[in-house]
Amino acid sequence: MHCFRKVTDDLYWVGGNDRRIELFENIFPLSDGVSYNSYLLLDEKTVLIDSADYAVGRQFLENVKAALDGRSLDYLIVNHMEPDHCAMIDELVLRYPDMQIIGNAKTFPMISQFFDFDLEGKKVIVKEGDTFSTGKHTLHFVMAPMVHWPEVMMTYDETDKILFCADAFGTFKALNGNIFNDEVDFDRDWLDEARRYYTNIVGKYGMQVQSVLKKAAGLDIQMLCPLHGPIWRTDLDYIIGKYDKWSRYEPEEKGVMIAYASMYGNTENMAEILANLLAEEGVKNICMHNISKTHVSELIADSFKYSHIVLAAPTYNNGIYPLMDNYLEDMKALALKNRTIAVLGNGSWAPQSTKLISTKISEMKDMSLMVANVTIKSSVKDEQMEELKSLARQIAEEVL
């Protein structure tokens, strides 16, 4: 049975929710699923804006058919060719053989990579600034390469002032019937997942996001329709401001994230002591992660959130504890910068982790490495307490 919602007088959300999925891109844990958003414009011409993932394919096709209410589908706009948004293109071609596909020059080679149907006579190739009339509505195309694939574009409806923004402004989590941002408590229920989505999926491409934000600033946008998560019809400056900050790699909050690895509890004890000392110095915004129990996507999200990061890990096989090493590699790959880092290391006979972690941080762009790092042998002793107190004071002075 169909399950769709009206967005405006002639625009419908015809997507679906996947509550069974456990891993997004088979990497990122999803405790609350994800939505795949697709939009149908019913004008003189009918236009579907992006399709959906196979996981919601049956629901999606039922939604499109019901919303069309007997009409044919004239056009499909492909803003993004990632399979969670394009998997149903061949099914749409089978059901609506006269449908034409609107995309840019980089879209159609990807369609041929994923599918085997003949594109002859079906292609409408657009470029930056091109417009397309559906009747009452005029659509304007904005190229957004590497946000986060090279073929990505966005579609702006000049009539209703809606930006169909592909993966931008999206978030993890399924929609619980409430498809609009003003129907949910976004700060409480969605912001953490929006941050985790952006930082892990798009985080590397801050410069490209900044370029698109500059283009968007020249448009009168009254609504944002992303491919995942709520539709923004109020308070657009809020989510645009988040994207601006994240893509500039500026911390959202003055605070301290302590990410520690501990084999037998001694490095954890050092991290706990530092957290207590920070609290005694007046720091209230402290976040702690045991990286052996926390998925790296959450570590990355909080790395983008906080101004100061403490990394604590033992030496392992004369190197960095593997899960800490993996986290550092992700941090580097996603181009995190403009953070202040402190390092706590441990080792029972040849403590190397402090030096090795510090070296990796120093190789990253625009990172500030604190000199008051602390190394212990096996467990914290009285002589290290003064070092930890000194480090806590230094961090507190900067945070407060």
N, C-alpha and C positions, 0 to 999 in steps of 0.2 A: 504493500500500500504506500502511496506517495506521502512524502513528509517534507514540505517546503514552506518558506515564509516570504511574505511580501516585504521588500526593502523600501521601495517607493511605489508610486502609482503604477509604473510599468516595468519595474525591476524586481526580480525574485531571487532569493537564495535557494539554490537547488542542490546543494552539496550534501555531505553525509558525515557521520561521526564513527570513528573506529575506536571502540572501547576494549577491543580484544588485543590490540597491538601492545607488545611489551617493549620493543626497541624501535625507535625512529632511526631510519637508515641502517637498521640492524646494529646500532651502536649505542644510542642514547636512551636510557630507561624512561618509560612513560608510565607513571602510576595512574594517570587519569586520562589516558588515550590522547587522541588528536582529532581535529576536524579537517576535512578537505572541502574547502569552499569553492563553489562554482556559482556563476550568476547568469541569469537569463533575462535579456532585455526584449520586451514585446513592443515593437514599434511597427512602422510599415514593413520593415524587415525584422525578422527574428534573429537575435544574436546571442549566442552562448559564449560566455567569457570564461575560458579554461574549463577543463573537464575534471577528472578525479582519479583516485587510486582504485585499483582492482578490488581492494578490500571492501569498498562501499559501492562497487560497480552496479549491482542490481538496484540498490536504493537510488543511486544517482540517475540511472536510466528511467526509472519509474517517475522520479521527480520531474525530469525534463519533459517526458511525455505528458504528464498531468498538467504541468504549467503551460505547455503549448496549447493544450485544450483543442486538439484537432488540427492545429496549424502545422506547417512544415518548418523545419529548421533551415534558415537561409545561410547563416554564417557561424563559424566558430573562430573566435580570437584566441590565439595561443600566445599568452604572455611569457610562459615558462615551460620548457620541455622536460623538466625532471619528471620521472614516472609517477610520482604521487599526484601530479596534476595533469599528466597527458596520457595515462594508461588506457583511457577509454576512447581515444580518438578513433581507432579502427572500428570499434563498436558503433560509434556515431556515424561513421561513413557507411557502414552496412545498413543502418536504419534510416539514414537521411542521405541518399546517394546524390542528391543535387546540392548538398551543402558545400559551400566554399570555405576555405581556410585562410584566415588572415594572420600573417606573421611577417617577420623580417628576413633578411637574406640569410641569417644564421639559423633560422628556425627550421627551414625545409630540409637541409641536409640531415639534421637531427631526426626529423620525422622519418626520413628514409632509412636512417640507422636503426630506429626502433621498430618500424613497420614495413610491410611489403606491398601495400596497396598502391595503385597508380595515382600519382599526384597530377597527372596531365589534366588541365582545365579546371583544377581545384584551387590553384594558388593565387592569393592576392598578396603581393609583396609590398610592405610599407617600410618607410624609413623615418628618421627623426623629423617631427614636425608635420608629417602627412596627416590629412583629415579624411574622415569617411562618414558619409551621411546615411543614417538608417531611416530617415523620415524626419521626425521631430528632433531627433538627437544627432548631434555632431560629435564624433569621436576623434580624438587627437592622440597621436602616438609618441611616446617618450621612451627613448632607448635608455636602458639601465644595465649596460654590460658589466659582468662580474659582481652583480648583486643578486645572486652569487654565482651564476653561470654566465657564459659569454653571450648567449642569445637572449637574455632577459630584456623584456620591455614592459612598459606600463601603459595603460589605456586611460585617457582622461575624457570623461563625458562633459563637454562644454555646456550642455543644456542643464543638467542637474548638478554640475560641479562635483562629480564623483571621480576619485582616482582609484582605478583598479590596479593595485600596487604590487602584484605578484607576491613574492615571499616577504617583501618588506612589511614591517609593522605586524608581523604574524607572531604566533605564540603556540607552544605546546598546550595540550588539554583539549578534551572534547567539549563541545557546546551543549549545555544542558537546557536546550530549548531557548534560552536567552541568547540571541545572536548579536545583540547590540551592546556596546560598552556601557551605556547608561542603564542597562538592565542587570549589571553585575557590580560587585565590589572589586574593581580591578586591582587596587593596591593590595587588598587583603588576599585575594584568591588567584590572581593572574600574574602579577608583576614578576615574581620570582621565576615563573616559567617563561615569561616573555624575555627576561634577561638571559636565562639559560639557552633559550632558542637563538636569540640574536648572537650571543657571544660565541657559541659553538658552531653555528651554521654560517653566519655572515661575518663574524668577528674579524677575520683576517682582512676583510675588504673595506676598512674604514675610509680610505681615500675615495673609493668608488661610491660609497654611501654618501659621503660629503658632496660629491659631484651631483648625485641625484637630488639631494636635499636642496641644493642651490637651484636646480631646475624646478623643483616643486614650489619653491618660494615665489616663483613667477606665475603660479597658477592660483586661481581663486578656488580653493578646495574646501568643500563643505562636508565631505564624507570620504573616509578611507575604507576600501573593501579589499582586505588582504586574503591570501589563499589559506591561511590557518588562523583560527581564533576569532575574537569578536570583531564586528564591523564598528568603526569609529564614526559616530554621527554627532558627538558632542566632545568638547574638551580636547580637540585635536592637537593643541599646543602641548598638551601633556605628553603624548606618545611621541610626537615629533621631537620634543625636547629631550626625551630619553634617548632616542636614536642619535640625535646630535651629540649628546654627551658620550654615549658609548662609542660612536664612530670617531670621536676625537681622542678616545682612550683616556678620558678624564674620569677620575673616581666619582662615583655618585655620592659617597659618604666619607667623612672623616672617621676612620675607625680602624680596627686591627683585626685581621683574619690570621689565625694561627692554624697552619696545616702541618700536622705531624704524622710521622710513621714511627712505630715502636714495636720491637720484636718481643721484649719481655717486660715492658712497662717502665723502664728507666728513662727513655727519651720522652715518653708520655708524661712522666713525673716532672721533668724539666719544663715541658710546655705548660703543665698545670701551674707550676710555681710562677712562671712568667705571667700567666694570665692573672693570678692573684695579685702579683706585684703591680701589674698595670691597673687593676681595679683599685688598689690602695692609692695609686697616684691620681685617681679620679677619672680614668678612662671607663666609660660606660658601654661604648659600642664595640664589643669584643665578640668575635665569632670563632668557634673552634671546630676543626674537622680532623677526625682520624682518617687519614687517606686510605687506609686499608679497608674501610667500611663505607667510604664515600665515593660515588662515581666521579670520575675526573671531570665530567661535564658540569657538576655542581661546584667543583673546585674552581674551574675556569669562570663560571658565572660570578662567584664571590670575589674572584681576583679582579674582575672588572668593577665590582661594586665598591671595594674598600681601598682606602688610600695607602695603608701600610699592611704588609704581608710578612709574617714570620714563618720560615720554613725550618722544620726540625726533623732530622732523620739520622739513623745510625749508618755507619759504614757497613757495606755488604759486599763480600768478595773483593775487598780493597777498592770498591767503587761506591756509587750512590745507591741507596736502597731502591730496588727496581720500580716500585710504584711512585716514589718521589721523582725518579728519573723520567718516568713516563709523563708525569704531570708537568715537569719542566719542559719537556719536548713539546707538549701541547701548548704551553704558555708561549713558547718561542714561535711555533707554527701559526698561532692565532695573533701574533704581532702585538701582544700586550706590552704597554710601555707606560711611562709616567707614574710608576709606583716606587715606594720606598720599601726595600727588602732587608730583613735581618735574618741571620742564619744561626741555628743551633745544631751542633753536630755531636756525635757520639761514636765511640769505638773502644773495644777492650784492649787491643794490643797495637793497632796502627790506625788511629782515628783520621780518616781522610775526608769524611763527608762534608765538613764545614768548608774546606778548601775547594773541593770539587763542585759543590753547589754554588759557591761564590763565583767560581770561574764561569759556570754556565750563565749565571745572572749577568755577569760583566760583559758577556758576549751578546746580550740582548740590547736592543736600541732604547736609549733614554730611560734606563733604570738606575735608580739611586741605591747603592749598596751601603748599608751602615757598617762602620768599621768595628763597632762594639759587639762583634759576634762572639759566641760562647761555644767552647768545645769541652766536653767531659769525657772521662775514661770510665766507662761502665755505669757510673751513677753519680748523682750530684753530691758534692762535698761542700763543706763550709766555705772553702776558698772560692767556689763558683757562685755562691750566693751574692757576694758583692758585685761580681760581674753581671749577674742577672738583674740585680737592683739598678745598676748603672744603665743597663740597656733599657729597662722599663722606664726609668726617668727620661732618658733621651727620646724614646718613642712617645711618651706622654706629652712632653713639651711640644713636640711637632703636631700631635693629634689635637691637643687642646688649645 
